[in-house]
Amino acid sequence: MAFAWLSPEAPPGLAPPRKRVAEVEHFGSNPGQLRMLVFHPGRKPPAGAPLIVVLHGCGQDGTGFAEHSGWMALAEKLGIPLVMPEQIRANHRNRCFHWYRPLDVGRGGGEAMSIRQMVRHASREFSSDRRRIFIVGLSAGGAMAAAMLAAYPAVFAAGAVVAGMPVGAARSSPMALLRMHRADPFSTRIGLAAAVRARSAPRGKQPWPRLSIWQGGRDRMVDPENAEMLATQWAALHGCTEEATQDCQDHLPARRRRWARRGSMAVELWTVPEMGHGFPIARGLGKPAPWVLDAGISAVRHIAAFWGLHEA
């Protein structure tokens, strides 16, 4: 392996999870100047294992978010490596990804290209299944995850956006702040889908990545209407009907709506009515931290199930 583990004196399978996070310094030209962190599970991933990219939110770091949200525990359990891109303060004082800036979300440049290079490097090192690469993010990281799915749809099988934004919602910092607090009231289904297509290479009849969306009903940082618009955007891309195919609560503290096409679930939207701005966890997987909230439901478990990830 080319990865230099942070604790070389301890075999990866014996070191505590945090000690199996390594920084990879040489993975490409890195035009966005991001850090590449990788979590190695306790057992060596077999060739053809999935790969998950985890994007932190503002004020967070890659390792802490992956651990607190439960992604590290899930990766440990399933034997899946994680790629954890990390923003640096020299780029943004609050360590937010620039999900709205055209130079950072377009194909071939900026932060989006840095993340793409990380995925390429890690998938080669781990011999990952290129058909099972996934991306998830919270808040600015969630908006960046959506931007990655738009810019590089052929790279990812599916994604998840938690408290994020629809693709194309803003192109500058002032507009990003405005749209976070008040979703665009003039957006249309056609316009939302067009915003994604404008950022991607021609797709023809190739399917778009599937998407799981999560939103707190009491979020005061990101207008919950943005999650509705994101669901509309990706349902339109997949050719789904405007009305959800399924709408149920399932005795959980959340409402789940799903959009399907030809019997295949393409988009789901989970709304947690009593939750504010953050990533939802439940006891047994993850632990509360800033913007990681005990909501009585584990987003990690449900997102993994939506992606089709199961215990080996």
Buried (B, 14 or more C-beta within 10 A) or exposed (E): EEBEBBBEEEEBEEBEBBBBBBBBEEBBEBBBEBBBBBBBBBEBBEEEBBBBBBBBBBEBBBBBBBBBBBBBBBBBBBBBBBBBBBBEEEBBEEBBBBBBBEEBBBBEBBBBBBBBBBBBBBBEBBEBBBEBBBBBBBBBBBBBBBBBBBBBBEBBBBBBBBBBBBBBBBEEEEEBEBBBEEBBEEBEEEEBBBBBBEBBEEEEEEBBBBBBBBBBBEBEBBBBBBBBBBBBBBBBBBEBEEEBBEEEEEEBBBBBBBBBBEEEBBBBBBBBEEBBBBBBBBEEBBBEBEBBBBBBBBBBBBBBEBBEBEEE
